[in-house]
Amino acid sequence: MTVDRTPLLEALGVDLPDELLTLALTHRSYAYEAGGLPTNERLEFLGDAVLGLVITSEIFTRYPDRSEGELAKLKSAVVNTQALARIARNLVPGGLGTYLLLGRGEVSSGGAQKANLLADAVESLLGATYVQHGHEVAQEVIIRLFSDALTTAANLGAGLDWKTSLQELAAARRLGVPAYVVSSSGPEHDKHFTARATVSGEDYGHGEGHTKKEAEQQAAAAAYKALAAIEAVDAPDADTELARDA
């Protein structure tokens, strides 16, 4: 059954020739089973380089007061497998995985939801965009797709992830180390994880994800925001204390 790729192109905001788009979506497992077709790995290689350059340039321009070390952490927080997979899952209804050309083994093992495959596919699509339209258009697509990730990373603590930020905030409030309770459901190849973050024995946030790490990060994000809001009301000087202790 042929999948209508129009929603995918609309989400990207670019036109790509069918042959190039097919190549960008062709995983090596499918290519092997089809008798040795070209794969998306070359486009992924190119897209990874273009993505790295664009994000590096963007954070360099956005944050002129950040040190080299801070910029490196910002980039790592924005460009990583989980962040790319999250973009892939939210790009179109049903996620980018529904468009991937996968071999039978990958399909049966839930390849359409695997973070590494989704991340690679995002990079290959960016590579295809660069090939077809050049740097300027590829840059526009990247900045649009990664806008939320860029903003979120800049608002995190020194560790540039929600779990570290929550731990820093809890330490500054002398509330001990946050704990996480994680459960999973579903078949082995398509696990769904839920997590709750507790501070001083109290639940502050819940999260869900396709991996344990993703669920914990979501729970930590919710807990950080909830705890920060409470402290902003109950302890007016808390922000000053956090800045001093950081």
C-alpha positions in Angstrom: 0.0 0.0 0.0 1.4 3.4 -1.0 1.5 6.0 1.7 0.6 9.6 0.8 3.7 11.6 1.6 2.0 15.0 1.1 1.6 15.6 4.9 5.3 14.9 5.4 6.4 17.4 2.8 3.9 19.9 4.2 5.4 19.5 7.7 8.9 20.0 6.3 7.7 23.0 4.3 9.7 22.0 1.2 9.1 20.1 -2.0 11.4 17.1 -2.6 11.4 14.9 -5.8 9.8 11.5 -5.1 13.1 9.7 -5.9 15.1 11.8 -3.4 12.3 11.5 -0.7 12.2 7.8 -1.2 16.0 7.6 -0.7 15.8 9.7 2.5 13.3 7.2 3.9 15.0 4.0 2.9 16.5 2.1 5.8 19.3 -0.3 5.1 17.1 -3.3 6.2 14.6 -2.5 3.5 17.3 -1.9 0.9 18.9 -5.3 1.7 15.7 -7.2 1.4 14.9 -5.4 -1.9 18.2 -6.6 -3.4 20.6 -3.9 -2.6 18.9 -0.6 -3.1 20.7 2.6 -2.1 20.0 3.6 1.5 19.5 6.9 3.3 22.9 6.6 5.1 24.7 9.1 2.8 22.0 11.6 3.2 22.0 11.0 7.0 25.8 11.7 7.0 25.2 15.0 5.2 22.2 16.0 7.2 24.1 15.4 10.5 26.8 17.8 9.3 24.3 20.5 8.2 22.3 20.2 11.4 25.4 20.5 13.5 26.6 23.7 11.6 23.2 25.4 11.7 22.5 24.7 15.4 26.1 25.7 16.3 25.8 29.0 14.4 22.3 29.7 15.9 23.3 29.2 19.5 26.6 31.2 18.9 24.4 34.1 17.7 21.6 33.8 20.2 23.8 33.6 23.3 26.8 35.9 22.9 27.5 35.8 26.7 27.7 32.0 26.9 31.2 30.4 27.2 32.5 27.8 24.8 31.7 25.1 27.3 28.2 26.3 27.8 27.6 26.5 24.0 28.9 22.9 23.7 26.4 21.7 26.3 23.6 23.7 24.7 24.3 22.0 21.3 24.4 18.6 23.0 21.0 19.3 24.6 19.5 20.2 21.3 21.2 17.7 18.9 21.0 14.2 20.3 19.1 11.0 19.5 16.2 11.6 21.9 15.7 15.2 20.8 15.7 14.2 17.2 13.4 11.2 17.8 11.0 13.5 19.6 10.9 15.8 16.6 10.3 12.8 14.4 7.3 11.6 16.5 5.7 15.0 16.5 6.4 16.0 12.9 3.3 14.5 11.4 0.2 12.6 12.7 1.3 9.1 13.5 5.0 10.1 13.5 7.7 10.0 10.9 8.0 6.2 11.5 4.9 5.6 9.5 6.8 6.8 6.4 10.0 4.8 6.8 10.8 2.0 4.5 11.9 -0.8 6.8 12.7 -4.5 6.3 10.4 -7.1 7.7 12.7 -7.7 10.7 12.7 -4.1 11.7 9.0 -3.8 11.2 8.3 -6.8 13.5 10.7 -5.4 16.2 9.0 -2.0 16.2 11.6 -0.2 14.2 9.2 2.6 13.3 9.4 3.7 16.9 13.0 3.2 17.6 14.7 6.4 18.6 17.9 5.8 16.7 16.1 5.0 13.4 13.8 8.1 13.8 16.8 10.3 14.6 18.7 9.0 11.5 15.6 9.6 9.3 15.3 13.3 10.5 19.0 13.8 9.5 18.5 12.1 6.2 15.5 14.4 5.4 17.6 17.4 6.3 20.3 16.1 4.0 17.8 15.7 1.2 16.5 19.2 1.8 20.1 20.6 1.6 20.8 18.7 -1.6 17.6 19.9 -3.3 17.4 23.5 -2.0 20.8 24.5 -0.5 21.9 25.8 2.8 19.5 28.7 3.2 16.4 26.7 2.9 17.8 23.8 5.0 18.7 26.3 7.7 15.1 27.7 7.7 13.7 24.2 8.1 16.1 23.3 10.9 15.5 26.5 12.9 11.7 26.0 12.6 11.8 22.3 13.6 14.3 22.9 16.5 12.8 26.2 17.8 11.3 24.6 20.9 14.3 22.5 21.7 16.6 25.6 21.4 14.4 27.6 23.8 14.0 24.7 26.3 17.7 24.0 26.4 18.5 27.7 27.1 16.2 27.7 30.1 17.7 24.6 31.8 20.2 24.5 34.5 23.9 23.9 34.2 23.4 20.2 33.3 21.1 21.2 30.4 18.7 18.4 31.0 15.6 18.3 33.2 16.8 15.6 35.6 19.9 17.6 36.4 18.0 20.8 36.7 15.5 19.2 39.1 18.3 17.8 41.2 19.9 21.3 41.3 16.7 22.9 42.4 15.9 20.3 45.0 19.5 20.6 46.4 19.1 24.4 46.6 15.9 23.9 48.6 17.5 21.3 50.8 14.9 18.8 49.8 17.2 15.8 49.1 17.8 13.9 45.9 14.8 13.4 43.6 13.6 9.8 43.0 11.9 8.2 40.0 9.4 5.4 39.9 9.2 3.9 36.4 6.8 1.3 35.0 6.4 -0.2 31.5 3.7 -1.8 29.4 3.3 -3.3 26.0 5.2 -5.9 24.0 9.0 -6.1 24.2 9.4 -4.4 20.8 7.0 -1.6 21.5 7.4 -0.7 25.2 5.6 2.3 26.7 7.1 3.8 29.8 5.5 5.9 32.5 7.5 7.7 35.3 6.8 9.8 38.3 9.3 12.1 40.0 9.2 12.5 43.7 11.0 15.0 45.9 11.1 14.5 49.7 8.6 11.6 49.2 6.0 13.7 47.4 5.0 13.3 43.7 5.7 16.4 41.7 5.5 15.2 38.1 4.6 12.4 35.7 5.9 11.6 32.3 5.6 9.1 29.5 7.8 8.0 26.6 9.0 5.2 24.4 12.1 4.8 26.5 12.8 4.9 30.3 15.1 7.9 29.8 12.4 9.9 27.9 9.7 9.1 30.5 12.0 10.2 33.4 13.0 13.4 31.6 9.3 14.2 31.0 8.5 13.6 34.7 11.5 15.7 35.7 10.4 18.6 33.5 6.9 18.5 35.1 8.4 18.3 38.6 10.9 21.1 38.0 8.1 23.4 36.9 5.8 22.5 39.7 8.5 22.8 42.4 9.8 26.1 41.0 6.3 27.5 41.0 5.6 26.5 44.6 8.9 27.9 45.8 8.4 31.1 43.9 5.3 31.7 46.1 6.5 30.2 49.4 10.1 31.4 49.4 10.6 34.8 47.6 14.4 34.6 48.1 14.7 31.1 46.6 15.9 32.2 43.2 18.7 34.3 44.7 19.7 31.3 46.8 19.7 29.0 43.8 21.8 31.4 41.8 24.3 31.6 44.6 24.5 27.8 45.1 24.7 27.0 41.4 
